[in-house]
C-alpha cells in the first residue's frame, strides 16, 4: 500500500522547485506531511472527508485552503488529504447540499416544503437565509459521520493489506524452505 501511494504522489524535490510553492517550502515540505504510515494516512482520509462536507463556494476554494491549513497544522499526509477532499466536486455538490439541508431540517424539526413551493427566481437570494441553519447543521453532521466511517474504513483497508502481504510473504518463505529440503 505504501509503495503504491508513494508511486502516485509527486516527490519532494519536484514540489520544492515549483514556482508557486517556493515561499511555503519550509512549512509544506515538512517530512511528517509526506509520511505514508497508518496513523497519518487514516487521519488524513477522515479529515478530508469531513472537509469535503463544508458547503461549496464556487468563487473561493475553501476546501483546499482548509486542507492546507489543517494538514500543515496537524502534520497530516497532504497528498491523501487533498485527494480525499475532491469527493466534493461540481458533480456532487447538488446531492451534497440537498442532503445536508434535508438532514439539518430533520434535526431542527423544520418543514421546508412550504418554503420550497413558495420560492421563486426573484426571491431566491433573499429567502436563502432560511436555508443556512439546516445546511450548516446537516453539513456538520454528515461530515462527522463521513469522517468517522472513513477512519474506520481506512483502518480496515490498511490492516487487510498488511495481513495480505504478511501471508504472501510467509507463503513465499515456506515455499523456499520446502524447495531447499
C-alpha positions in Angstrom: 0.0 0.0 0.0 2.8 2.4 0.9 4.7 1.7 -2.3 1.6 2.4 -4.4 0.9 5.6 -2.5 4.5 6.8 -2.9 4.4 6.0 -6.6 1.4 8.1 -7.4 2.4 11.2 -5.4 5.0 13.8 -6.6 8.3 13.8 -4.9 9.6 16.5 -2.6 12.2 17.9 -5.0 9.6 18.4 -7.7 7.4 20.4 -5.3 10.4 22.4 -3.9 11.2 23.7 -7.4 7.6 24.5 -8.3 7.2 28.3 -8.7 4.1 28.8 -6.6 5.3 26.8 -3.6 8.8 28.4 -3.2 7.6 30.7 -0.4 6.0 27.8 1.5 8.6 25.1 1.2 9.7 25.2 4.8 6.1 24.6 6.0 4.6 22.5 3.3 7.6 20.2 2.8 7.9 19.0 6.4 8.6 15.3 6.3 5.7 14.5 8.6 3.3 15.9 5.9 4.6 13.4 3.4 4.9 10.3 5.5 2.9 7.3 4.5 2.2 5.4 7.7 -1.1 4.1 9.0 -1.8 6.9 11.5 -1.1 9.7 9.1 -3.0 8.2 6.2 -6.1 7.2 8.1 -6.3 10.6 9.9 -5.8 12.4 6.6 -8.5 10.4 4.9 -11.0 11.1 7.8 -10.3 14.8 7.9 -10.5 15.1 4.1 -14.0 13.5 4.2 -15.0 15.9 6.9 -13.7 18.9 5.0 -15.5 17.7 1.8 -18.8 18.3 3.5 -18.2 22.0 4.0 -20.8 23.7 1.8 -19.2 24.5 -1.5 -18.4 28.1 -2.6 -17.7 28.4 -6.4 -15.6 31.5 -6.1 -13.4 30.7 -3.2 -11.5 27.3 -2.9 -12.5 26.9 0.7 -11.9 23.2 0.7 -8.3 23.4 -0.5 -7.4 26.3 1.8 -8.8 24.4 4.8 -6.9 21.3 3.8 -3.7 23.1 3.5 -4.0 24.9 6.9 -5.3 21.9 8.9 -2.9 19.5 7.2 0.1 21.5 7.9 -1.0 22.4 11.4 -1.7 18.7 12.4 1.1 17.4 10.2 -1.1 15.0 8.3 -0.4 13.4 5.0 -1.1 16.2 2.4 -1.5 14.1 -0.8 -4.1 11.9 0.9 -5.8 14.9 2.4 -6.0 16.8 -0.9 -7.1 13.7 -2.9 -9.9 12.9 -0.4 -11.3 16.4 -0.3 -12.1 16.1 -4.1 -15.0 13.8 -3.1 -16.7 17.2 -3.1 -16.7 18.4 -6.7 -19.2 20.1 -9.0 -20.8 16.8 -9.8 -21.5 16.0 -6.2 -22.4 19.5 -4.9 -26.1 19.3 -5.6 -26.7 16.0 -3.8 -24.3 17.0 -1.0 -26.1 20.4 -0.4 -29.6 18.9 -0.8 -28.7 16.0 1.7 -27.2 18.5 4.1 -30.3 20.7 4.0 -32.6 17.6 4.4 -30.6 16.2 7.4 -30.4 19.7 9.0 -34.1 20.3 8.6 -35.0 17.0 10.1 -32.7 17.6 13.1 -34.1 21.1 13.6 -37.7 19.9 13.1 -38.3 22.3 10.2 -40.7 21.7 7.4 -39.2 23.1 4.3 -41.8 22.0 1.8 -43.9 25.2 2.1 -40.8 27.3 1.7 -39.6 25.3 -1.4 -43.1 25.6 -3.0 -43.1 29.4 -2.5 -39.5 30.1 -3.7 -39.1 31.9 -7.0 -36.2 33.0 -9.1 -36.7 36.6 -8.0 -36.7 35.9 -4.2 -34.2 33.1 -4.2 -31.2 35.0 -2.6 -33.5 36.9 -0.2 -35.0 33.6 1.0 -31.6 31.9 1.3 -31.3 32.9 4.9 -33.9 30.3 5.8 -31.7 27.5 4.4 -28.4 28.4 6.1 -29.1 26.9 9.6 -30.2 23.5 8.3 -27.4 23.5 5.6 -24.7 24.1 8.2 -26.1 21.7 10.8 -26.6 19.0 8.2 -23.1 19.5 6.7 -21.6 19.2 10.2 -23.5 16.0 11.0 -22.8 14.4 7.6 -19.2 15.5 7.8 -18.7 13.9 11.2 -20.4 10.7 10.0 -18.3 10.6 6.9 -15.1 11.2 8.8 -15.9 8.5 11.4 -16.8 5.9 8.8 -13.9 6.9 6.6 -11.5 6.5 9.5 -12.8 3.0 10.3 -12.8 2.1 6.6 -9.2 3.3 6.1 -8.0 1.4 9.2 -9.7 -1.7 7.9 -8.3 -1.4 4.4 -4.8 -0.7 5.8 -4.9 -3.7 8.2 -6.3 -6.0 5.5 -3.5 -5.0 3.1 -0.9 -5.7 5.8 -2.3 -9.1 6.6 -2.4 -10.0 2.9 1.2 -9.0 2.4 2.2 -10.9 5.6 0.5 -14.1 4.4 2.0 -13.7 1.0 5.5 -13.3 2.5 5.0 -16.3 4.7 3.8 -18.4 1.8 6.8 -17.4 -0.3 9.3 -18.2 2.5 7.7 -21.5 3.3 7.8 -22.3 -0.4 11.5 -21.6 -0.5 12.1 -23.7 2.6 10.3 -26.7 1.1 12.4 -26.3 -2.1 15.6 -26.3 -0.2 14.8 -29.6 1.7 
